[in-house]
Amino acid sequence: MLADAWRPQWAASSTALVQTTAILMTAAAAALLAILVPPFARLFLRASRGHVEVRQHAESLFLRHALFSTRRRTAVLILISLFERRMEILADTGLRDCVTDADWQTIVARMAPRLRERRPFHALQEGVTAIESLLVSKGFTGRQVDVDELSNRTIEERGE
């Protein structure tokens, strides 16, 4: 468009087609780059939107895997989202009266350096250890008759 304004005699019937093609090809290249290069895609993600998406995904995992089905309602889900570089901890209703949101955020803060170092396994390990210490300090202890009501395996899903 600048070339047309600078040299109007250059404008021809194909000018609009050339300009439209250039715009669409640039957009297609940017979209492909966003798919293949996560840091580039993160430039388009607002922090508030990332927080909401990670929270909603954690809630859906909690429901989909029926983590609420323990007798004492004491399940805890730790979600580490690599794309958003965020962590979310969801606790079932049996823990909500004893453990505050600030307690969970303290644990997330302890995990954050490991995630920044791109070591999600170590972040998860730090989180599990910190949650165990927190729950013991709040008076939660495993009983001898208790059995694991839920699988302790990690749930890994590839983002889409």
Secondary structure, 3 states (H helix, E strand, C coil): CHHHHHCHHHCCCCHHHHHHHHHHHHHHHHHHHHHHCHHHHHCCCCHHHHHHHHHHHHHHHHHHCCHHHCCCCCCEEEEEECCCCEEEEEECHHHHCCCCHHHHHHHHHHHHHHHHCCCHHHHHHHHHHHHHHHHHHCCCCCCCCCCCCCCCCCCCCCCC
